[in-house]
Each structure stands twice: as C-alpha cells, then as structure tokens.
Amino acid sequence: MKLSIDGWENGHEIPGKFAFGIPAEEGHVALSTNKSPALAWSDAPEGTRSFAIICHDPDVPSSGEDVNQEGKTVPADLPRIDFYHWVMVNIPTDYSSLAEGEVSDGITAKGKPPGAKPYGVTGLNNFTDWFAGDPEMGGSYGGYDGPCPPWNDSIVHHYHFTIYALDVEKLDLPGDFGGPEVLAAMEGHVLASGSYVGTYSLNPDVPA
C-alpha cells in the first residue's frame, strides 16, 4: 500500500501547524494549531474490508525525570518507548483520504471525545496519560493530537503514520482503546500497510 501526506516530504520535518506544541518566543513551548494532516492512501489489496490508522512516536523518554527540566537534558542513551498520537479503526473502504483538519483543528483542553465518527472510530492517544491529574488539561484525548516532544531532548523525534488494510470490517476492541489494543486486535488481520514519517524537535540545539 502507499500512504502520502500533503504537508511535508517523507522523512522530513513536520510543519508546526500539525503540532501540539511549537517553539515559543518567550520560554520554551507555545500551543499550536494542532491540525491533523491530509492523508491519502491507495493500492489496497483485494479482500480489504476496513482500514486503520496509527501515528506513533517511538522516541519518547522511558523516564520523565529530566523531561522539560531547566538545566537538564534528556540523554540520548535513555531507553525510549512508544507514544501514540493517533489511533483510528473501522475506517470504511469507500474512504481513501482524509482532509487537513478533518480529525483535529485546534487544541481542545481536556481532549476530544473518542468514538464513532463518519470516517471511522477514534481511540485514545497518549496525551490522555500525559495530562492525567492536570486540572486544566486532564481528560480523554481521542483522535489526533500532534507532536510536542520535550524541549530539552537530545534527539530528534520521528512520527510514523501507518495505514493498515484489514480483512475484517470491525475490530473487537474495548470501549476505551489505544494503540497497543489496536495492534493486538489487528494481529492476523493485516493484508497490507503503508507508512509515512515526519520528524520534529522543540530543542533549538537539535534541529529536526
């Protein structure tokens, strides 16, 4: 399968309009427009009954001890884990694209509700965990929310957008599902996939 994104060249820097956070004129991070990018996919194999989309960042620090701390830098050799920015399943086969801003157009404090949409079913992204306990931002973050890596990280972050062609119309998932649950439910049902990558950094000393 082929996946394309209208907004940046594959493997290159993601524009700030698709991010959750951008460099601030004062301080470190300012909130951005958080638009979901325009995706288009093709060459789905025969027998495809639905699509799924996952966007994940595999470069997230496994420990938050040094994250966004003045006078510290997140070391490059720190083990990294996955952070899911977008999880969507049960996309009908008559869809082959999503317009810019169709899934997200701005930052919604306390998150956008997951669940059934015209273009599929959105799951929870990991901003749900990141903002847990925050009285102003805590909530259930469904759909797309863009890059916002630590402003003091020593490495560039990579965002992998992947489209999956599945041999089932609907995946059997719990009510509140995220990336790991979707990956487990898709096992044995993926006919084909295609990926597109973008890079991002909020550390001025580590350009994307």
N, C-alpha and C positions, 0 to 999 in steps of 0.2 A: 504494500500500500504506500501511497505517497501523501504526506501531510505538508502543507505550506502555510506560512503565516505572513500576512501582509503587515509589515511594520519594521522588520529588521532582517538582515541576511542571516541564514542559518549559521549558528556558531558564533555570532557577533553580539554586540551589546544591545540589550533591551532598552528602548526609549523610556524615559521617565514617566510618560503618560500612562504606561501599562503597569507602573509600580505602585506599591502601597506607600513607600517612603522614597523621598528624593533628598539630595544634599541641601541643607538649609543655609541661608545667607548668614544667619547667626545661630550658633550652636551646631548641632550635628545632623539632625534629621527633621524634615518637614513632610507633612502629609501631601500625597499626590492625588491625581485624578482617578487612579485605580481602575482604568478601563480594561475590560477583557479584550484581548486581541482578536482580529479577524482570522478565523481558521477555515481552511478548505481542504477536503480530502477526496481521494479518488482511487480507482483500481481495487475496490473491494472485491474479494473472491465470490464465486458462486456459492450460495448457501448462507450468505450473511443475513442474519435476522435482526441484528441491532448493532449499535456502536457504543463504545465507552471512551471517555477522555480522562486522562490523568496528567496533571502537571506536578512534578516534584523537584525539590532541590536536595541533592544528596550531600551537600557540603555544609550542613548545619552543625554547629558545635554540639558534641555529646554532653558537654558540661557548660552551664551558664555562669560559672564562677567569674570569668573575666569579661563576659559579654557586656558591651556598652559601658565599661567602667573607665573613668578618667585615669590616665596614667598607665593603663594596661593595654596589652594587645592579645587578641586570641591567637595562640600559637598555631602555626601551620601543621605541626605534627599531632595536634589533638585529634583523636578519633572523631569521625563525622557520622551523622545519621540523616535519615530522610525526613523532609518536611513537605507535606502535601499542600499545594496551593489551590488545587482544583481537582475535584472528583465528580464525575458525572457518568451516569449509566442509562441504559434503556433508551438510547437515542434512536428514534425511528429510522429505517433505512431510506426514507424519502428525504432525509437531511444529508447534505454533503458539504455544508458550510455553516458557519455562524458569523454574524456581522460584528464588527468592532462595537463594543459597549453593550452587546445584546445580553450578556450574562452578568456584567458588572459595569456600572458607570458612576463611580464615586465611592468614597469610603462611608460605610454605614456603621456608626457606633453600635456596639452590641451585636453586630453581624446581620447578615441577610438570612432569612429562614431557608433551611434546606427543604427538599421535597419535590413534588411533581411540577414541571414546567412544560410549556408547549414543545420544547426541544429535548426533553428527557427528564431524568430525576437527578437532582443535585444532592451530593453528600456533604459531610463536614470537612472543612480544611483545618489545618493545624493552628490557625490563628485562634481557634476555639480553645486550645490548650494554652497558647501563649498569653492570652488575655484573661485566663481563668483567675477569678478573685479580684480583678480590677473593677472597681465600682463604676467607672465611666465607660469602659470598653468591653467588659466581660459579657459573654453570650455565646450563642451558637452561630458560627460563621459558615454559611453554606455558599456553594458556587465558587466563583473565582475571587481571590484576593492576591494581589501581585507581590513582587519582590520587596523585601525590607530586611536585608541581611545586617548583621551587626556592623556598626560604623567603625569599629576598631578591629575588624577581622583582617588577618594577614593574607587571606587567599580570596580569589575571585569565586563567586558562586555561579553554578550552572543550573539552568532551569530546563528540564526535559519535558516537553509537551508530547504526549503519545496518544495516538488514536488506535483503538482496537476494533477489529471486526469480529463479531461473536456469532456462534451458531445457535444462540438462544435469543428469544425476543425479550425476556426479562431475567435478571439475575435474582437469585434468592438471597436477600440481604436483610439485616436487622433494621429497625426503624432509624436509628442513628448510626450511620456507617461512614467510614472514612477510607483512606487509601488502602491500608492493609486488608480490610474486609473485602474490598472490591478485588484486589489481587488474588485473594484466596478463592472468592466465588467464581472468578474467571478461569481458574485452572482447569485445563482440559476443554475449554470452550473457545479459545482464541484461534481464529482461522488465519489472521494476518494482522500486522501492525505497522505503523509508520511514526517516525519521531522527528522533532524539530527542536533545536536547542538555542537558548539565549543566555548571555552572561550578564552579571550585574554586580556592582560593588558600591558601597556607600563610604568606603575608606578612600580619601583623596590621595593617599600614598599607594593605593593598589588599584590602578585603573582597570576597568573591565575590558 
